[in-house]
Amino acid sequence: MTWSAVASATVEDARSAVLEALAGPVSEEVAVDGASGLVSAESLTALSPWPPFDSARIDGVAVRAASFPVAFVTACDMPFVA
């Protein structure tokens, strides 16, 4: 809608133009390999809360030292000491 059209538009025309501009995004089905950069239109749920393999060696584990009654040694090549 141009400025000259806005000046002569009726309230209903203006309302329709605003509602059209505010319309939500359109969803479409695309293949996974073509979905890079897109956002899912629906929530996704994992089939299981855990992966089917031991991932601690890959992902690592974080601990908070204050949660343990013993001190941990954190030097690069020294093992943890309990």
C-alpha positions in Angstrom: 0.0 0.0 0.0 1.5 3.4 -1.1 1.2 6.6 0.9 -1.4 8.0 -1.5 -3.4 4.8 -1.1 -3.1 5.2 2.7 -4.5 8.7 2.5 -7.6 7.6 0.6 -8.1 4.2 2.3 -11.1 3.4 4.3 -10.8 2.0 7.8 -11.7 -1.4 6.5 -9.0 -1.3 3.8 -6.4 -0.1 6.3 -7.4 -2.9 8.7 -7.2 -5.5 6.0 -3.7 -4.3 5.0 -2.5 -4.4 8.6 -3.9 -7.9 9.2 -2.3 -9.1 6.0 1.1 -7.7 7.0 0.8 -9.3 10.5 -0.2 -12.7 9.2 2.0 -15.5 10.6 4.7 -17.3 8.7 3.7 -19.9 6.2 4.7 -23.4 6.9 5.8 -25.9 4.2 7.2 -29.4 4.1 10.8 -29.7 3.0 13.4 -32.5 3.0 15.9 -32.5 5.9 18.8 -31.8 3.6 16.9 -28.6 2.3 16.0 -27.3 5.8 19.2 -25.5 6.7 18.4 -22.1 8.1 14.7 -22.8 8.5 12.8 -23.0 11.8 10.5 -25.9 12.7 6.8 -25.1 12.7 6.0 -27.8 15.3 7.6 -29.0 18.5 10.0 -31.9 18.2 10.2 -34.7 20.8 13.0 -37.2 21.1 12.1 -40.9 21.0 14.1 -41.5 24.1 15.6 -39.1 26.8 19.0 -40.7 26.4 21.2 -41.6 23.4 21.5 -45.4 22.8 25.3 -45.2 23.5 27.6 -44.1 26.3 28.3 -40.5 25.4 30.1 -39.3 28.6 33.5 -39.9 26.9 32.5 -37.8 24.0 30.5 -35.0 25.7 32.4 -34.9 29.0 30.9 -34.4 32.4 30.9 -31.2 34.5 30.9 -31.2 38.3 30.8 -28.5 40.8 33.7 -28.8 43.3 31.6 -27.4 46.1 29.3 -30.3 45.8 32.0 -32.7 47.0 33.6 -33.0 50.5 37.0 -33.6 49.0 39.3 -31.4 47.0 40.1 -32.2 43.4 43.5 -31.6 41.8 43.1 -29.7 38.6 46.6 -29.6 37.1 46.8 -30.5 33.5 48.6 -33.9 33.7 47.6 -34.8 37.3 44.8 -37.2 38.0 41.9 -36.3 40.2 42.6 -37.1 43.9 39.9 -38.0 46.3 
